Structures are given as C-alpha cells and as structure tokens.
Amino acid sequence: MKLLRHIPRVPALLLTTAGLLALAIAAEAQVLPEDRADALYHSYEGGGVEITGPSLLVRKKITNDVSVSANYYVDSISSASIDVLSYASPYNEERTEVSVGADVIVGEAIVSVGYTNSDENDFTAQTSYVGISQEVFGGLTTVRMGFARGDDEVGQVTDALFAEEAKRRSFRLGITQVITKNMIVNLDYEGITDEGYLNNPYRQVRFADATDSRGYRFQQEIYPNTRTSSAFALGSRYFLNKDAALYGGARFFDDDWGISAWNANIGFTYRWRDRWLFDVSTRVYDQSKADFFSDLFPFEDAQNFLGRDKEISTHTNQTIKLDVSYDLFKNSPGMFNRGTANFSYARINFDYDDFRDILTGGPAGAEPLYSFDADVIQLYFSFWY
C-alpha cells in the first residue's frame, strides 16, 4: 500500500470504444456477456509514479443461462512521488489482483456475484459483491441493485507488529431507460460506509516550527475511523446513426468528511469503414477539501484529526482521452469467431489549490502550489469464441 492508496488504478476491465458501443446496445436487452478473452498491458506515469503490468480476462458461458469470468491483474509500481520524497525514499513494489464472477439469467433478471482479492506486501483487500438487473415495462426500463462488502488488512513494512483493519460497505441503485430508439438515459446512486483504519500508516502531515531550519516538522496523520459518502450519476447516449453516437454524463459526490466533488464528461464514438472504431472524450473533475486537511498546521497536534494527503485537498483535473479499436477478423472458421486490437491513451492534468510543492523549497506555507500531468496507456487484444 505505502503511499499509493489514492493513485488512480488503470482499470483492468476498462472498455474501449467497441466495448462502450456494445454496452450501450446491450442495455436494451438482458443478455449474458459474450464468451471472450482479453489480454491487456497498462501503463500509468505521472507525478513521479510509474505503474505498469498485464491483465488477463476470460468470460465463458457454461449454460444458456450462466456465464462465469476470471481476471488476473498485476501492478508493478515505482514511486518517487512528492508524498514519498517529502519524508521517505523512492521504492518499488508489486500488487496483484484476482477476481472471479458469475452472471445468471433468472426470468427477466440477471443476478451477478463476484469476489476479488488484491494483495501487496503490506496491504490485502477482499471484496465480494452481489447484484441484480431486472427488465420491466417490456424491456424499455432496466432497474439495477447491488451490494458490495470489502475487508482490508493494513500492514507496515517497517513494523512487523503493525496490523489494522478496515471494513467497507456499498449499496448501488440504478435505472436505465430507453427514451427513443436512438437515446438511452441512466441514473445511478451509490452509498458507501467505511469503518476502521482509513488513513495511511506511512503518510505524515507537517506543522509550523520556527526552531527547524525548514520552518516545519512532521508528525503522523490521524484520520476519523468512520466515513459515509454518497454519489449520484446521470448519463445519456444518443445514436446519430448506426455508426456514430454522442454520450455524456455528470456525477456528484459528498461525504461526512466535508468533501464535495463533481465531474462531467462528454464524448463521441464513430465507426469507420466497418473495421475501425474511434472514441474521443473529455472529462473535468472538481473537489473541495476535507474538514481536517491542511498543508501546514499551526503547531503539533493542532486538532483531533490531521490530514495532508493531496487527494483530500481542494483540486481539479482535466482528462482528454482517445480510444481506437480495429477488427482483426470476423466470422473466422478457426478457434476464435472475432478478434480486435484496442488502444487507449489519456492525458490527465492535476492542479491542487491548497497543497504545496515543498520539494521546491521556500518559506514554509508559501511554496508553489503542486500540479502535474499523467499519461495513461492501454493496449489490449480481445478474442470472441
């Protein structure tokens, strides 16, 4: 875990344009996922952090009503981020994630269950979920409900006796509505409760100290041991014709730590010459800080809770993303019916309004505000069988 809990994961199951278009079409009817195998390589680089690794996903129908899946995902991490260099040394580590799941058609509904285990040398997370998706009103409306349970074990490489736990529970409710033959709208709600050790055993906060040559010293961060949050999301997709679609959406988040956030996205999908699929999108994100966040506290133990994680500060980010998918073959008489090559690139700009870059030096509390750019790349091949 070290200081990486809030670094954006490169989603192992992130869909490229072909998957996005298929997902939108599938929203009109309850069908099981297609038999499919994906082999992915992902890369994240930004803010002194590099994350790379492979992911393998296999889906298979075992009956007409049951589909199972398995996913293996690896992150190789090299970190010299500002969080690390402020009071520690760069490091390398690896985390692995294994997931299994099943989808079952029951009447007009699909019941989904799954389990994920994520493991690092100082952090283990286990998550299980169950969900149901039910068609009503002749298939024009789909209602979704889901529940997930997570149990984390937090350790520390510098202290073999350190052991803490955190429990996470989330409930999801959503609805997808076919408005016209060309337009689909979805509305989703998610409520999350966290309890236990919710901070990072390696992260520290700084407080003013005139006796130190830097003008400050460090102490361990202290978080509340509970957190309740909720999020609402609204999205829509409009098919201009059989080869092109516009989509967009917005999400609003709020928690009892004082954080409020929103994001909005818009994109365009276009199929060209039957074999190419392009998707261009942009996203903006805006967040307020937690009540107990400060870049520089006035003195040691200034308040009950202390946090200086930049991810709970006031900040914004902007993303520009391009997805490209190419059909390698269709209706092949061989082992695979279809194959695609997929490429995804995203450029993300992060700007922090009250988190300062102390590595640049200067008077305590007057250092330049921190910002950085990140590149996210995915290359993967999909095969249907």
C-alpha positions as CSV (number, residue, x, y, z in Angstrom):
1,M,0.0,0.0,0.0
2,K,2.6,2.5,1.1
3,L,1.5,5.9,-0.3
4,L,-0.4,4.5,-3.2
5,R,-3.9,4.1,-1.9
6,H,-5.2,7.1,-3.9
7,I,-3.2,6.7,-7.1
8,P,-5.6,6.1,-10.0
9,R,-5.8,2.4,-10.9
10,V,-5.6,1.6,-14.5
11,P,-8.9,-0.4,-14.6
12,A,-8.2,-4.0,-15.7
13,L,-11.7,-4.2,-17.3
14,L,-11.8,-0.8,-18.8
15,L,-13.8,-0.9,-22.1
16,T,-12.5,0.6,-25.3
17,T,-14.8,2.1,-27.9
18,A,-16.0,-1.3,-29.1
19,G,-17.0,-2.3,-25.6
20,L,-18.7,1.0,-24.9
21,L,-20.8,0.8,-28.0
22,A,-21.7,-2.8,-27.3
23,L,-22.6,-2.0,-23.7
24,A,-24.9,0.8,-24.8
25,I,-26.7,-1.5,-27.2
26,A,-26.9,-4.3,-24.7
27,A,-28.6,-2.0,-22.3
28,E,-31.7,-2.5,-24.3
29,A,-32.0,-6.3,-23.5
30,Q,-30.9,-8.7,-20.8
31,V,-28.2,-10.8,-22.3
32,L,-25.2,-12.6,-20.8
33,P,-21.7,-11.3,-21.5
34,E,-20.2,-12.8,-24.7
35,D,-17.6,-15.5,-24.5
36,R,-14.4,-13.5,-24.7
37,A,-10.8,-13.4,-23.7
38,D,-8.8,-10.1,-23.2
39,A,-5.0,-9.7,-22.8
40,L,-4.1,-6.2,-21.7
41,Y,-1.0,-4.2,-20.9
42,H,-1.5,-1.0,-19.0
43,S,0.8,1.9,-18.1
44,Y,0.4,5.0,-15.8
45,E,3.1,7.6,-15.5
46,G,2.8,10.9,-13.7
47,G,3.8,12.8,-10.5
48,G,6.9,10.7,-10.1
49,V,4.9,7.4,-10.1
50,E,5.1,4.7,-12.8
51,I,2.7,1.8,-12.8
52,T,2.8,-1.0,-15.4
53,G,1.6,-4.5,-15.8
54,P,-0.6,-7.1,-17.6
55,S,-4.2,-8.2,-17.1
56,L,-5.9,-11.3,-18.4
57,L,-9.7,-11.7,-18.5
58,V,-11.7,-14.7,-19.6
59,R,-15.5,-15.0,-19.9
60,K,-17.4,-18.2,-20.7
61,K,-21.0,-19.3,-20.8
62,I,-21.3,-22.7,-19.2
63,T,-25.0,-23.0,-20.0
64,N,-27.5,-20.8,-21.9
65,D,-28.3,-19.0,-18.6
66,V,-24.9,-18.9,-16.8
67,S,-21.7,-17.1,-17.6
68,V,-18.5,-17.2,-15.5
69,S,-15.4,-15.0,-15.6
70,A,-11.9,-14.7,-14.1
71,N,-9.5,-11.9,-14.2
72,Y,-5.8,-11.6,-13.2
73,Y,-4.2,-8.2,-12.8
74,V,-0.7,-7.0,-11.9
75,D,0.7,-3.6,-11.0
76,S,4.5,-3.1,-10.9
77,I,5.0,0.2,-9.1
78,S,7.9,2.6,-9.0
79,S,7.3,5.6,-6.8
80,A,9.2,8.8,-6.3
81,S,6.1,10.9,-5.8
82,I,6.0,14.1,-3.8
83,D,4.4,12.2,-1.0
84,V,7.3,9.8,-0.8
85,L,10.2,12.3,-1.4
86,S,8.9,14.7,1.3
87,Y,9.9,12.4,4.1
88,A,10.9,9.0,2.7
89,S,12.9,7.3,-0.1
90,P,11.7,6.1,-3.5
91,Y,10.6,2.4,-3.6
92,N,9.4,-0.4,-5.9
93,E,6.7,-2.9,-5.2
94,E,4.1,-5.1,-6.8
95,R,0.4,-5.7,-6.2
96,T,-1.7,-8.5,-7.7
97,E,-5.4,-8.8,-8.0
98,V,-7.5,-11.9,-8.8
99,S,-11.2,-11.8,-9.5
100,V,-13.9,-14.4,-10.2
101,G,-17.5,-13.8,-11.0
102,A,-20.7,-15.3,-12.4
103,D,-23.8,-13.9,-14.2
104,V,-27.1,-15.9,-14.1
105,I,-30.3,-15.2,-16.0
106,V,-33.4,-15.7,-13.8
107,G,-36.5,-14.9,-15.8
108,E,-36.2,-11.3,-16.9
109,A,-33.4,-10.6,-14.5
110,I,-29.6,-11.1,-14.4
111,V,-28.1,-12.0,-11.0
112,S,-24.4,-11.3,-10.7
113,V,-22.0,-12.4,-7.9
114,G,-18.2,-12.0,-7.6
115,Y,-15.1,-12.0,-5.4
116,T,-11.9,-10.1,-5.7
117,N,-8.6,-10.4,-3.7
118,S,-5.9,-7.8,-4.0
119,D,-2.6,-8.3,-2.4
120,E,0.5,-6.3,-1.7
121,N,3.4,-6.8,0.8
122,D,1.7,-4.6,3.3
123,F,-2.0,-4.5,2.3
124,T,-4.6,-7.0,1.5
125,A,-8.2,-6.3,0.3
126,Q,-11.0,-8.7,-0.2
127,T,-14.2,-7.7,-1.9
128,S,-17.4,-9.6,-2.6
129,Y,-20.5,-8.4,-4.4
130,V,-24.0,-9.4,-5.5
131,G,-26.2,-7.5,-7.9
132,I,-29.4,-7.9,-9.8
133,S,-30.6,-6.3,-13.0
134,Q,-34.3,-6.6,-13.9
135,E,-36.1,-5.5,-17.0
136,V,-39.6,-4.0,-16.7
137,F,-42.1,-2.3,-19.0
138,G,-41.5,-4.6,-21.9
139,G,-37.7,-4.2,-21.7
140,L,-37.7,-0.4,-22.1
141,T,-36.6,0.0,-18.5
142,T,-33.9,-1.8,-16.6
143,V,-33.5,-1.5,-12.8
144,R,-30.3,-2.4,-11.1
145,M,-29.4,-3.0,-7.4
146,G,-26.1,-4.1,-5.9
147,F,-24.3,-4.6,-2.6
148,A,-20.5,-4.9,-2.1
149,R,-18.6,-5.8,1.0
150,G,-14.9,-5.1,1.4
151,D,-12.5,-6.1,4.2
152,D,-9.0,-4.6,4.2
153,E,-5.9,-5.7,6.3
154,V,-3.4,-2.9,6.6
155,G,0.3,-3.6,7.5
156,Q,3.6,-1.7,7.5
157,V,6.9,-2.9,6.1
158,T,8.9,-1.1,8.7
159,D,6.9,-2.6,11.6
160,A,6.1,-6.3,11.5
161,L,3.7,-5.9,14.5
162,F,1.6,-3.2,12.9
163,A,-1.8,-4.6,11.9
164,E,-5.1,-2.7,11.3
165,E,-8.4,-3.4,9.6
166,A,-10.9,-1.5,7.6
167,K,-14.4,-2.5,6.5
168,R,-16.2,-1.1,3.5
169,R,-19.8,-1.5,2.5
170,S,-21.5,-0.1,-0.5
171,F,-25.1,-0.1,-1.9
172,R,-25.9,0.7,-5.5
173,L,-29.2,1.5,-7.2
174,G,-29.7,2.4,-10.8
175,I,-32.1,2.7,-13.7
176,T,-31.6,2.7,-17.4
177,Q,-34.4,4.0,-19.6
178,V,-34.8,3.7,-23.4
179,I,-36.2,7.1,-24.3
180,T,-36.4,6.7,-28.1
181,K,-34.9,4.1,-30.5
182,N,-31.8,6.4,-30.6
183,M,-31.5,7.5,-27.0
184,I,-30.7,5.8,-23.7
185,V,-30.6,7.6,-20.2
186,N,-29.3,6.1,-17.0
187,L,-29.5,7.4,-13.4
188,D,-27.4,5.8,-10.6
189,Y,-27.0,6.2,-6.8
190,E,-24.2,4.8,-4.6
191,G,-24.0,4.9,-0.8
192,I,-20.7,3.9,0.9
193,T,-19.8,3.4,4.6
194,D,-16.2,2.9,5.7
195,E,-15.1,1.9,9.2
196,G,-11.7,1.2,10.8
197,Y,-8.2,2.3,9.9
198,L,-8.8,4.6,7.0
199,N,-5.6,6.5,6.7
200,N,-2.1,5.5,5.5
201,P,0.5,4.3,8.1
202,Y,3.3,5.9,6.1
203,R,1.8,9.4,5.4
204,Q,2.7,12.3,7.6
205,V,1.4,15.9,8.0
206,R,3.6,18.9,8.6
207,F,3.2,21.7,11.2
208,A,5.0,25.0,11.7
209,D,8.1,25.0,13.9
210,A,10.4,28.1,13.9
211,T,13.2,26.1,15.6
212,D,13.6,23.9,12.5
213,S,15.6,25.3,9.6
214,R,12.8,24.4,7.2
215,G,10.2,26.2,9.2
216,Y,8.2,23.0,9.9
217,R,8.4,19.4,11.2
218,F,6.4,16.3,10.5
219,Q,4.0,14.1,12.6
220,Q,1.8,11.1,11.8
221,E,-1.5,11.8,10.1
222,I,-4.7,11.0,12.1
223,Y,-8.0,10.2,10.3
224,P,-11.5,9.6,11.6
225,N,-12.3,5.9,11.8
226,T,-15.6,6.2,10.0
227,R,-16.7,7.7,6.7
228,T,-20.1,7.9,5.0
229,S,-20.4,9.0,1.4
230,S,-22.9,9.1,-1.4
231,A,-22.9,9.8,-5.1
232,F,-25.4,10.4,-7.8
233,A,-24.7,10.0,-11.5
234,L,-26.7,10.8,-14.7
235,G,-25.6,9.7,-18.1
236,S,-27.0,9.5,-21.6
237,R,-26.1,8.1,-25.0
238,Y,-27.6,9.2,-28.3
239,F,-27.1,7.3,-31.5
240,L,-26.8,9.6,-34.5
241,N,-26.9,6.6,-36.9
242,K,-25.7,3.0,-36.9
243,D,-22.1,4.2,-36.9
244,A,-22.0,7.2,-34.6
245,A,-23.1,8.1,-31.1
246,L,-22.8,11.1,-28.7
247,Y,-22.6,10.5,-25.0
248,G,-22.2,12.5,-21.8
249,G,-22.8,12.5,-18.1
250,A,-22.2,14.0,-14.7
251,R,-21.6,12.7,-11.2
252,F,-21.9,14.4,-7.8
253,F,-20.2,13.2,-4.6
254,D,-20.5,14.2,-1.0
255,D,-19.2,12.7,2.3
256,D,-19.2,13.5,6.1
257,W,-15.5,14.5,5.9
258,G,-16.6,17.7,4.3
259,I,-15.5,16.7,0.7
260,S,-17.8,17.6,-2.1
261,A,-16.9,16.8,-5.7
262,W,-18.4,16.7,-9.2
263,N,-17.3,15.5,-12.6
264,A,-18.7,15.8,-16.1
265,N,-17.7,14.1,-19.3
266,I,-18.7,14.2,-23.0
267,G,-17.6,12.0,-25.9
268,F,-18.2,10.9,-29.5
269,T,-18.0,7.4,-30.9
270,Y,-17.6,6.7,-34.6
271,R,-17.3,3.5,-36.6
272,W,-15.3,4.0,-39.9
273,R,-15.2,1.5,-42.8
274,D,-16.8,-1.2,-40.7
275,R,-13.5,-2.3,-39.1
276,W,-12.4,0.8,-37.2
277,L,-14.0,2.3,-34.1
278,F,-12.9,5.7,-32.7
279,D,-13.9,7.4,-29.5
280,V,-12.8,10.8,-28.3
281,S,-13.8,12.1,-24.9
282,T,-13.0,14.7,-22.3
283,R,-13.7,14.9,-18.5
284,V,-13.4,17.5,-15.8
285,Y,-13.3,16.9,-12.1
286,D,-13.6,19.4,-9.2
287,Q,-13.3,18.7,-5.5
288,S,-13.3,20.6,-2.2
289,K,-11.0,19.6,0.7
290,A,-11.8,17.6,3.8
291,D,-12.5,19.4,7.1
292,F,-9.3,18.1,8.7
293,F,-7.0,18.8,5.7
294,S,-4.2,21.4,5.9
295,D,-1.0,21.8,4.0
296,L,0.7,23.3,7.1
297,F,-0.8,23.0,10.6
298,P,0.0,25.9,13.0
299,F,1.5,23.6,15.6
300,E,1.9,19.9,16.6
301,D,-1.4,18.1,17.4
302,A,-3.3,21.2,16.3
303,Q,-6.6,19.3,16.2
304,N,-8.1,15.9,16.7
305,F,-7.8,14.8,13.1
306,L,-4.9,15.7,10.8
307,G,-4.5,15.0,7.1
308,R,-2.2,16.2,4.3
309,D,-3.0,13.7,1.6
310,K,-3.3,15.7,-1.6
311,E,-6.3,13.6,-2.6
312,I,-8.4,15.1,0.2
313,S,-7.3,18.6,-0.7
314,T,-9.0,21.1,-3.0
315,H,-8.1,20.2,-6.5
316,T,-9.2,19.8,-10.1
317,N,-8.2,17.6,-13.0
318,Q,-8.9,17.5,-16.7
319,T,-8.7,14.5,-18.9
320,I,-8.6,14.1,-22.7
321,K,-8.9,10.5,-24.0
322,L,-8.7,8.7,-27.3
323,D,-9.7,5.1,-27.9
324,V,-9.2,3.2,-31.1
325,S,-10.4,-0.3,-31.9
326,Y,-9.7,-2.4,-35.1
327,D,-11.4,-5.6,-36.1
328,L,-8.7,-8.1,-36.9
329,F,-11.1,-10.6,-38.2
330,K,-14.8,-11.6,-38.1
331,N,-16.6,-14.9,-38.5
332,S,-13.4,-16.8,-38.6
333,P,-13.7,-20.6,-39.1
334,G,-10.9,-21.1,-36.6
335,M,-10.8,-21.2,-32.8
336,F,-12.0,-17.6,-32.4
337,N,-15.0,-16.0,-34.1
338,R,-13.8,-12.5,-33.9
339,G,-10.7,-10.5,-32.8
340,T,-9.9,-6.9,-32.1
341,A,-6.8,-4.8,-31.3
342,N,-7.5,-1.9,-29.0
343,F,-5.5,1.1,-27.9
344,S,-6.4,3.8,-25.4
345,Y,-4.5,6.9,-24.4
346,A,-5.5,9.5,-21.8
347,R,-3.7,12.7,-20.7
348,I,-4.7,14.0,-17.3
349,N,-3.7,17.4,-15.8
350,F,-3.9,17.7,-12.0
351,D,-4.0,21.1,-10.2
352,Y,-4.0,21.5,-6.4
353,D,-5.3,24.7,-4.8
354,D,-4.1,24.2,-1.3
355,F,-1.4,21.5,-1.4
356,R,2.1,22.9,-1.9
357,D,5.3,21.5,-3.5
358,I,7.6,21.5,-0.6
359,L,10.4,19.9,-2.7
360,T,10.9,23.3,-4.4
361,G,11.9,25.0,-1.1
362,G,10.9,28.5,0.0
363,P,9.3,29.9,3.1
364,A,7.0,27.3,4.9
365,G,3.5,27.7,3.7
366,A,4.5,29.9,0.7
367,E,5.9,27.2,-1.6
368,P,4.4,26.9,-5.2
369,L,1.2,25.0,-5.4
370,Y,1.6,21.5,-6.7
371,S,0.5,20.3,-10.2
372,F,1.5,17.5,-12.6
373,D,0.5,15.7,-15.8
374,A,-0.1,12.0,-16.1
375,D,-0.2,9.7,-19.1
376,V,-2.4,6.5,-19.1
377,I,-1.9,4.0,-21.9
378,Q,-3.7,0.7,-22.5
379,L,-3.1,-1.8,-25.3
380,Y,-5.1,-5.0,-25.4
381,F,-6.4,-7.7,-27.7
382,S,-9.9,-9.2,-27.4
383,F,-11.0,-12.5,-28.9
384,W,-14.6,-13.9,-29.0
385,Y,-15.1,-17.6,-29.2
